[in-house]
Amino acid sequence: MADTDLLFPADDSTSEKPAKGPVLPANLEAEAAFLGAVLIDNKVIEELTTPLMAEHFHEPVHQRIYERVLKLLDRNSVATPVTLKPYFESDEALKQLGGTTYLAQLTADGQGLLHPRELAEQIYDLALLRELVTVGRNLVEGALDTSDEVEPLRKIEQAEADLYRVAEGASTGNEAQTFRKAAFGALEVVQAAMNSGGRFSGKTTGLDTINDKTSGLHNSDLVILAGRPAMGKTSLATNIAFNAARRRMDDEKAGIEPEKSPGAGVAFFSLEMSADQLATRILAETAEISSEKLRSGKLSREEFQRLSFASQELTDLPLYIDDTPALTIGALRTRARRLKRRHDIGLVIVDYLQLLQGSGRASDNRVNEISEISRGLKTLAKELHVPVIALSQLSRQVEQREDKRPQLSDLRESGSIEQDADMVWFIFRAEYYHNALKPDTPDETSSEEVRMKYAEWEARHLELVNKATLIVAKQRHGSTGNVPLLFHSEFTKFSSPDVRHYEDYE
């Protein structure tokens, strides 16, 4: 048998044929032809559209050859059979194929140069199929395990996670990347900021003052948006979700490529409000109709026409609302992966963190459970490479202080929320607390003291009305401080005032 017979079977089959058992998908001829093309012309690798790595080759010898080629090219060296020879003279597996002369045999006919991209794509696809076989085998083995320690739902979640990694092409998991690759990614972020006029480089919130302070929402970041009840947490999250999705929709209609748009498809996990309630808020904001009017149905014909037009205009809005109650962190991650795979979402919003459930292992300790949930959300942000905004409650300590502005220590139930978050935002409306102190409205019989007290309250009310402050209490990659906002309560809508110097903003 010739040396090459070990590599190329006599028939035209594209799979290895072990003596027994199923055949794993592989095409060793394609691997050899592609390696030959690379050794003839190293520029072949630069023109690939497929993220081909050494692990995608089925034959271990081919894996080592391709890995060495990449290392040589990283050092700006030339990869040829001659330059590779010193590295493989003691390779026992290569000796079975004819030793270092096999390297020259790879370049003998040069047929791989005719279609190297197609060869690379086939090698890559077959690697994914092999990984899929592994996932299926693990799933079957896990399903056959009926011991008491087995949790079927967790196995389903793990299987979906494995399938997601296969779908994303991570057939061997994430590998450490070179600084060269990381630096290139950093430059892309800077270039995106320059292209936006020097304002922001991440996903847009649709609110200029927030974009200016945070440079937008960045991939892999966990943002905690916290506040006491009635401050507008859900309203702000809904506004951001709508703004990002609307920008993505408008840019897509304008022919802008998704990766170049600051907008994003949004997955909104609403554990407190129903999908139709969120949709009502968005329609009220867009049509500028009071939410109260929408609930009561007391609309004029002109208002109903505005509402109908807004509904038609937002038909293709890439905003996906999941209002399943009592989700576990594992189930949420599974659903988010599915939305990423199906709709390429670029932003995840969770309303709110304390309504999520842990895996059950720490159910006897709420602090540990919240820690598990916050770590799970941070892991999700990194895994999907999207920003995740999680709303959070604050403890009642805020109400017991004279100064009602939230602090990091007010985050409820776990210090791990602050630790895991890349940014912590507090939404604060002094108007809400000031309205609670409203004195009785004076009449003709009221004393001068009562009139003065009311006048003082009213003057302060006019200063605070419709104003809100986003307190950036933590920002891992930037400064902290106050961000001014306007809150239009009748539409549950936030907007940005024309303010740029806002350190002392209420």
N, C-alpha and C positions, 0 to 999 in steps of 0.2 A: 504494500500500500504506500502510495506517495505521501510525502509529508503534508501536502495540501489537502489530501483526502480526509484528514482529521478535521479540517475546517470546512471543506466544501463537499457535501455528500454527492453521490453519483447521480441521484435524481434531482428534480427541480424544487423540492420541498423547501419552504422557508422556515422550517422549525427543526430544532434538534430532535433526535429520535432515541431516547433512552430505551433500554431493553424492556423496562416495565414502567407502568404508571402513565399518567397524563403528560402531554407535551406542553412545556411552557412556551408562550409566544416569543419567537426570536428569529432574526435573519442574520446569520453570521456572514453571509456573502455581502449583504448591504453594509455591515460594519467594516469589513475588510476594504470594500470599494471606497467607502467614505474616508477611511484612514489613508488610503493610497492617494486620494485627491488632496487631502490636507498636506501630506508629505511632499507632493509635487508643487502645490501652490498654497503657502501658508495663509494667504489672504482669504481663502475659502471660509475660514472661521469668522473673519470680520463681517462677512456678508450674510451670515446665518440669521434667520428670523426666529429660529427655535432655540430655547435656552438649553443647549445640549451640554451635559456634564459627563464626566468619566463614568459615574455610576449608572448612566443610562445604557451603557454597553453591557451585553449579556456575557460575553466571553471575558474572563478575568484578564487574559493577556492584552486584549484590546483596551480594557479599562486602564491598565498600567501604561500602555503606549500613549493613549490620548491624554492621560494625566501628565505625563512627561512632556508631551508636545505643548500643553498649556503653560507649564512652568518655564519652558524655554522661551516661549513667546512673551511671557510676562517680563522676562529679562532682556527683551528686545534681541534675542538670539534667533537663529534660523533653525527650524526643525526639519531635518532630512534623515534618511536612513543612516547616513554617515555620522551626523551629530548625535543621533540616538544610540548608536552602537555601543559606546562605552557604558551606558546605563543598563544594558540588557545582556552583556556577555555572560553573566552568572545566573541569568534567569532560567530556572529549571523547566518551567512550563514552556518557555519559548524554545528551549532545546528540543522538545518533542515535536515542534513544528518546523525544525530545521535550523534552529539557532538564529543568529543575527542576520543570516541571509533571508530570513522570512520578511524582514523589514524592507529589503529591496524587492522581494516578490510582490509586496503590496502595491508598489508603484509600477509594476511591469506593463500593464495595458492602459492605465490611465482612464478607464471608462467612467470612473466616479466623477471626473471633471465635467462630464456632460450634464449631470443633474445632482450636484452635491446637496442642494437644499432639500430635494425630495428624499434623498437618502437619510439626511439628518432627521427629517420629520418622521420617517418610518421608524428609525431607531428609537426616537423619543416616544412615539405612540406605543410601540411594542413594550417599552419599559413601563409605561403607565398600565398597560394590560397585565404585565407580570405583577405589578404592585396591587392591582385590583384582585388578582388571584390570591395574593397574600391576605388582603383584607377579607375576602370571602372565606378563606380557610380559617382565619382567626374567628370570624363571626360564627361559623359552623361549630368550631371547637368550643367557643363560649356558650353557644346555645345548648350544646349537649351536656354542659356542666350543670348539674341539678343540686349541688351542695347548698347548704343553708346560707352560706355567705354570699351567694350570687344575687345581684340586683338586676333583673331583666331590663328595667328602664335605663339604668346606667350603661348597660352593654349596648343598648340601642343608640344612646347618645354618643358612645365611643365609636360605634360603627359609622355614624353619620360624620363624626369628626375625621375619621380615617378616609372616608369617601370624599370629604371636602378637600383634604390634602391631595388626594389623587387628582381630583378635578382641577385643582390649582397647579398641578404639575410638580408638586413637592414629593416626588416618589420616594425620596430617601430622607425627608425632613430637612429643616433649615440647616445650612452649613455656615460656619464662620466665613465672613467675606473679607476680602483684602481691603486695606485702607484706600487703595486706588478706587475701588468700586464705591466705597462709602463716601469718599470725597466727591466723586462724580455725582452721587445722589444729592449731596449737600449743595453743590453748584446748581443743580436743577431747581432746588427750592429757592435759592437766591435769584435765579433768573426769572422764576415765576413772580417773585415780589417786584422785580424791576419791570416786568411786563404789565403789572397792575398799576404802574405809576408810582412805585415805591410805597404802596399802602399796605398790602398784605399778600401773603404767599400761600395761605391755606384755603380751606373751603370758606365761603362767605357766610356770615351770619345775617347779611342783609341790613345790618345796623352799622353805620360808618364809625360811630364812636367806639364800638366794641372791636371792630376790625382794626382800627387804628391802634388800640391798646394791646391787642393780642396777636396781631398779624393774621387773623383768621383762625379757623379750626384746623389743626394739623393732624395728619395721619398718625395713628398709633397712640394718640393722646387720650387720656381719660379726663373729662371735665366734669366736676361736681358742681351742680347748680342748686344752691340751698337757700332756704328762707322759711320764715314762719308762715302759717296759714294766712291767706288773703293778700300776700305780698305780690303774687303774680308769677309764681314759678312756672306753672303749666302754660300760662299765657305766653311768657317769653320763650319757652321751649317750642310751643306751637308756632310762634312767629318765625323762629329760626328755621324750623323744619320747612315751613312754607316758603320762606325766602330762598333757601338753598335749592329746594326742588323746583321752584319757579324759575330760578336762574338757569338751572340745568335744562329745563324744558325750552326756555327761550333760546338758549345758545344752540341747542340741538336743532331747532327750527331754522336758526340762522346758518347752519352748516358748520358750526364750530365743533371740533373733535372733543369727545367727552373728557379726555385726559387734560385738555387745555382749558376747560371750563372751571371757574371757581365754584360753580354750582354742584349739586350732588343729588343722586337718588337717595331717599331717606326711608329708613325703617323706624317707625315710631311704635314702641311697645308701651301701650297705655294700660296699666294695671288698675287704674282708678276710674277713668272715664271711658265711656263706650265710643266706638268708632264714629257713630252718627253725631255724638256730642262734639267730638273734635272737628268733624266736618262742618258742623254748624258754626263753630268758632271761626274757622278759616273762611267760610262764605261770608260771615258777618264782617270780618276784617276786609275782605276783598271788595265787597259791595258797599262797605261803610254803612251798614244798617245795624241798629242796636240788637244785641243778642236777645234782649228781653222781648223785642218786637217779633223776632223770629220764633221764639218759644210760644208766644201768645197768639201768633198769626195775625196780629193787628198791623198789616202792611198796606200801604197805598199801592195803587196800580203801578206807579212809577218805581217804587221800591221793589215790587215783585219783579218788574222787568229787569232792574239792575241785578237782582239776585239770580234770575234765570240766565242772564248774560254771563255772570261770573261763573255759574255752574258749567255752562257750555265751554267757556274759555279754559277751564281747568280740567277738562276731560282727560287729557294726557299727562296730568301732573304726576311725576314719578315719586309719589308719597304713598308708602305702604303701611297701613295701620293694623297692628295686631292687638286686639283688646282682650286676649285670653287672660282670665284672672288667675292669681295664685301660681304663676310660673315659677319653676325652679331655675336657678342660674344655669344649670346644665341644659334645660329645655330651651331657655332663651338663646343660649349660644348656638344650639342646633338650628333653631328657626332663623337666626341671623345669618348663619352660614348658607342656609338654603336660599335666603333672599339675595345674598351676595352672588351666589352661583347663578340664580335665575335672572336677576334684575340689575346686577352690578351696582348695588347700593354703595354710596360713599360716605354715609353718616348714619349712626345709630343713636336713637334717643330712648331713654328708659324713664318712665314716669310711674312710680318712683322707686328708689332703691330699697326702702324698708318694706315694700310690699312683695319683693322677691323672696323666695325660699331657698335655703341651702340644700345640700345633698341629703340632709337628714342625720349625718354623722355628728353634727354639732348642735342638734336641735335643743339639747338641754342647756345650752349656753348661747344666749342671743348675741353676745359680743363676738364670740368665735364664728357664729353663723354670718354676721355682717362682715366680718373680716374675710370669710370665704367668698362672699358675694362681691365685695369690692375688688379682691384679687382676680376673681373670674371676669369681671368687667374690663379690668386692665389687660388681662390675657386676651380677651376678645378683640380689644382695640388693636393689639399687636398682631394677632393672628389674621384678622381681616384687613389690616393696614388701613384702617379708617378711624376718624375721631368718634369717640363715644361720649355722649352727654348723659349723665345720670342725675336725676333730681333727687334731692335728699331733704328730709325733715331736719329741723333744728330743735334742740331741747328747750324746755320752758324757762330755762335760766334767763333767756333774753327778756321775757316779760317782767322778770323780777328786778331788772336793773333800771336805773334812771335813764341811762343811755341805751337805747334799743338797737343800736347798730350791732349786727352779728359779728362774732369772732370765731376763729378756728376751733377754739375749745367748745363751741356750742354745737359742733357736729354731733349728731345723736348716736349713741350706743357703741361707737368704736373709733379709736384713734387711727385705725388702719385706713379709714376713708381718706383722711388727710395724707397719710403716707403713700397710698397707692395713686392718688390723683396727681396729674400733671398741672392742672389748674383747679382752683377752688373759687367759685363765684358765689357771692351773696347778693340777693336782690332785696332792696330796702326802699320802702316808701314812707317817708316821715309824715306825709299827708294822712296816712291811715291812723297813725297814733295820735296825731294832732286832732283829727276829727272825733276821736273817742273822748277828747277833753272839751268838746264844744259846750259852752255854757247856754243857759236858756236865752232864747231870743227876747230882747227887751221890748216892752210896750210902753204906752203912755204913762203908766203908773210906776215904771221901773225907776230906781234911784240912779243918781249919777255914777255911783260906783259900779253898778250892774252894767250900765251903758258903756263905761270905760273898759270894763273887763271884756265885754263882747267885742268892742272895737279893736282891742289888742288881739283877741283871738282871730278876728276876721282879717286883720292886716297880715298876720302870720299865715293864715290860710291862703291868702292870695299869693304869698311868696312860694308856697309849697304845692299848690294845686297842679295836678297832672305831671308833677315831677317825680322821677324815680332815680335811684342810684344803683349801679352794679358795682359792688365792691370786689375787686380782684384781690383776694386775700393771699393767694398763692399762685405763682406762675413760674414753673420750673425753668423756662427759657426766656424770661423777661421780667419786667418790673411789676410791682403791685401798685395799687392805687384805686381811685374812684373813677367810674365811667358814667357820665350823665346820660339819662334817657328820659323820654316823655312817655307817659302811660295814659292812653285814651280808654277809660274804663268802659264807656258805652259800647266800644267795639272790641274790648279785651285786646288792644293792640299797643305794642311798643314802637317807638320811632326814635330817631336821633335828633337832638337839637343842634342848632348851628353853633356848636361850642368846641373849642380845641384846647383851651387852657382850663382844666376843670379839677384841679387838685382840691379846691375848697368847695366843690359842688355839693349840695345837700344830698 
